[in-house]
Amino acid sequence: MPREFEVEPGSRILGCCHWQTEPRLHPTLVLIHGLEGSSDSGYMLGTAESATRAGFNVVRLNQRNCGGTAHLTPKLYNSSLSGDVRAVVEELIERDGLPEIFTGGFSMGGNLVLKMAGEFGHNPPRELRAVVGISPAIDLAAAVDAMEKPRNRLYQMYFVNKLKRRFRAKVRLYPELYRAGGLADISTIREFDDAVTAPYCGFANAADYYRRASARGLLQSVSLPAMLLVAQDDPMIPFASFADPAIVTNHQITLDAPGRGGHCAFISANPPDRFWADARIVEFCRQHSQMAGVETAGIAENVLQPSHSGMR
């Protein structure tokens, strides 16, 4: 079931909601996609399917402008907008009366949920039980440095082309706010952030944006259970980012770091555990839920029918 959430005056984001028959008797998992993804990204659908079958309500969020939602806000999306996730969590608590909420974010979305947790500090809502970052881009400068390595050239081209297409579409919708001049000269994410993200989103330049938007500097303030699910061979997120003392010394943070798994993939060779990350996310949330054992009577709306095959 689609639902719009107002995250600030004049800006809405779209969530795809999957409710159990009695939503207030079940935990809820809010999922946030990565850069240039959407609520229909394969990892979002796969995790949502696993969670609904385990008895969770699931909300698959689109970040601003993603998933065909450019008309819902005049603003651009960027990695600093943890307030959007917070607004959704608070609405689910206050309007829906949901007693247990978990958030899970992939890559850019992982940075958002961890940044939100750090910003709550020692006063998170009691209903927000835990957060999960899957391949989280907690150090944006390091991630952009990694993208500029020769091995990631195709990834960089893919993301830059999509970012430019999305921005051109935004220019057409809001010509009074944005100008597309100079896009043809942009060939890296850093150049895009210098020319577009920073000036239009309130940052001095790309370096200022990366510094202020990264969750890494806030992890010492996380006071609720948090799991960082990362692969040591991730080509886009340097594993060195996770050696930060703020992670090592914060007993609320669990670092689950298998040697292999790539970026938001974690495909297992064992058929029963084929989509290992999906199961690990649900398992972690169940460990911190008092409601996860409630018998699932059925899902009232929008059951996810497809199997995992082909979703990655």
Secondary structure by P-SEA (a helix, b strand, c coil): cbbbbbccccbbbbbbcccccccccbbbbbbbbccccccccaaaaaaaaaaaaacccccccccccccccccccccccccccaaaaaaaaaaaaacccccbbbbbbccaaaaaaaaaaaaacccccccccbbbbccccccaaaaaaaaacccaaaaaaaaaaaaaaaaaaaaaacccccccccccccccaaaaaacccccccccccaaaaaaaacccccccccccbbbbbbbcccccccccccccccccccccccccccccccccccccccccccaaaaaaaaaaaaaacccccccccccccccccccccccc
